[in-house]
Amino acid sequence: MSNPTVLSSTSINGDNVRNPAGEDLGTIKDLMIDLTTGNVRFAVVSFGGFLGVGDKLFAVPFEELQVDADNECFVLDVDKEKLESAPGFDEDNWPYFADPTIADAHRSYYR
């Protein structure tokens, strides 16, 4: 199956994220859209915890994710340890992504 070029946000939310080794890195919880350009800037990935409790959220630059249509998931080229050490946030305290300093810090971590 070839990778799609257009997906709805509802089909992406809840998708699994894995690394190239096949390790589970979490699920996509939300998408952050730049209202000026209309581009998706970040996928918010939920990782850790148990049954959704204690999960940590991570803003992953959307361009760092690759679609794996055959396995119906996204692939992020990081190992679990790097993700666990990434700048994260909790459900009740989201960063202000319109601040370029915050957005750049999240973006540079994954490059």
C-alpha positions as CSV (number, residue, x, y, z in Angstrom):
1,M,0.0,0.0,0.0
2,S,1.3,3.5,-0.8
3,N,1.5,6.2,1.8
4,P,-1.4,8.6,1.6
5,T,-0.8,12.3,1.0
6,V,-3.9,13.6,2.7
7,L,-5.4,12.4,6.0
8,S,-8.2,13.8,8.2
9,S,-7.2,14.9,11.7
10,T,-9.7,12.4,13.2
11,S,-8.0,9.6,11.4
12,I,-4.6,10.7,12.9
13,N,-5.7,11.2,16.5
14,G,-5.2,8.0,18.4
15,D,-2.7,6.6,15.9
16,N,0.2,4.7,17.3
17,V,3.8,6.1,17.1
18,R,6.7,3.7,16.8
19,N,10.4,4.0,16.1
20,P,12.1,2.2,13.3
21,A,12.9,-0.6,15.7
22,G,9.2,-1.2,16.2
23,E,9.2,0.1,19.8
24,D,5.9,1.7,20.9
25,L,6.5,5.5,21.5
26,G,2.9,6.4,22.3
27,T,-0.2,7.7,20.5
28,I,-1.0,10.9,18.8
29,K,-3.3,12.9,21.0
30,D,-3.7,16.1,19.1
31,L,-2.4,18.3,16.3
32,M,-1.1,21.8,16.6
33,I,-2.0,23.9,13.5
34,D,-0.4,27.1,12.5
35,L,-3.4,29.4,11.8
36,T,-1.3,31.7,9.7
37,T,0.0,29.1,7.2
38,G,-2.6,26.3,7.8
39,N,0.3,23.8,8.3
40,V,0.4,21.2,11.0
41,R,3.4,22.2,13.2
42,F,3.3,19.6,15.9
43,A,1.8,16.3,16.8
44,V,1.1,16.0,20.5
45,V,2.2,12.5,21.4
46,S,1.1,10.8,24.6
47,F,3.7,8.4,26.1
48,G,4.1,6.6,29.4
49,G,1.7,6.1,32.2
50,F,-0.8,3.3,32.4
51,L,-4.2,3.3,30.7
52,G,-3.9,7.0,30.1
53,V,-3.0,7.9,33.7
54,G,0.3,9.5,34.3
55,D,1.0,10.0,30.6
56,K,3.4,12.7,29.6
57,L,2.7,14.8,26.4
58,F,5.4,15.7,23.8
59,A,5.2,18.2,21.0
60,V,6.8,16.4,18.1
61,P,7.5,18.4,14.9
62,F,5.0,17.0,12.4
63,E,7.7,16.8,9.7
64,E,9.7,14.3,11.9
65,L,6.9,11.8,11.6
66,Q,6.6,9.4,8.7
67,V,3.4,7.6,7.7
68,D,3.6,3.8,7.8
69,A,0.4,3.0,5.9
70,D,1.0,-0.8,6.0
71,N,1.0,-0.8,9.8
72,E,-1.4,2.1,10.2
73,C,0.9,4.1,12.4
74,F,3.5,6.9,12.3
75,V,7.2,6.4,12.7
76,L,9.5,8.7,14.7
77,D,13.2,8.1,14.4
78,V,14.1,8.3,18.1
79,D,14.7,5.7,20.7
80,K,12.5,5.5,23.8
81,E,15.2,7.0,26.0
82,K,15.4,10.1,23.9
83,L,11.7,10.5,24.0
84,E,11.6,10.0,27.8
85,S,14.2,12.8,28.1
86,A,12.4,15.1,25.7
87,P,10.8,18.4,26.9
88,G,7.3,17.4,27.8
89,F,4.2,18.7,29.5
90,D,1.1,17.4,31.2
91,E,-2.5,17.5,30.2
92,D,-3.3,20.6,32.3
93,N,-0.2,22.7,31.5
94,W,0.3,23.0,27.7
95,P,3.2,25.3,26.5
96,Y,2.3,28.4,24.5
97,F,3.4,27.2,21.1
98,A,2.9,30.6,19.5
99,D,6.0,31.7,21.4
100,P,8.9,31.0,18.9
101,T,11.3,30.3,21.7
102,I,9.2,27.4,23.0
103,A,8.4,26.1,19.5
104,D,12.1,26.2,18.5
105,A,13.1,24.4,21.6
106,H,10.7,21.5,20.9
107,R,11.7,21.5,17.2
108,S,15.5,21.5,17.8
109,Y,15.3,18.6,20.3
110,Y,14.2,16.1,17.5
111,R,16.7,17.2,14.9
